[in-house]
Amino acid sequence: GGRLPGDKGDQTGFGMNALQERQWVESARQGDQEAFERLVRAYEKRVFALTLRMCGNAEDAAEAAQEAFLAVWQGLKFFRGEASFSTWLYRLASNACVDLLRREGRHRAAAGPSLNDEELDLAAADPAPTPQEAAERAELRQQIEAGLQQLSLEYRQVLVLREMHQLSYEEIGQTLNLDPGTVKSRISRGRKRLRKILLENGNFSARPPSKG
């Protein structure tokens, strides 16, 4: 499997500005299949990146992504633009993952103390890492993504959207229908539990190496 592209940047699809997106959404709402297919092509990589991190395997991720785009097509006539199209799409993709995981009985809950911890930054990166640092970061990212699969869905959702997809607290709240305080609390608790999982697995040091 090839590496997925990064998810940073504006919240519109690749190679598409906000005006064009609105035009495609409006055309698709009126039943234009070609406009809908353009929206799918613009967002399919990011939606699959999201569902893969939520579901943990490519087969389930592809099914959830397909269900999300089907839900988009079926729901477009009701989409009024209160939230951005991408926020609505992420919500449908996240819901599709939750439904699929619950349906298949793979919803694993993680228990532990709930303590705030804002230190774990999964997205931090220096501009020019050495080859060794780059390799270590790639390994850490793999360990983090494996650790995410051991979290309960409520924590996995917020951490994937925040750390992997760079959504703001407000955007996460809109995506998951949560108030900002709940989002912040879940992110803090999710980070704490993820750190605990990584430490227990021996994959994560409390402090990054200082030399170099």
Buried (B, 14 or more C-beta within 10 A) or exposed (E): EEEBEEBEEEBBBEEBEEEBBBBBBBBBBEEBEEBBEBBBEBBBBBBBBBBBBBBBEEEBBBBBBBBBBEBBBEEBEEBEEEBBBBBBBBBBBBBBBBEBBEEEEBEEEBEEEEEEBEEBEBEEEEEEBEEEBEEBBEEBBEBBBBBBBBBBBBBBBBBBBBBBBBBEBEBBBBBBEBEEEBBBBBBBBBBBBBBBBBEEEEBBEEEEEEEE
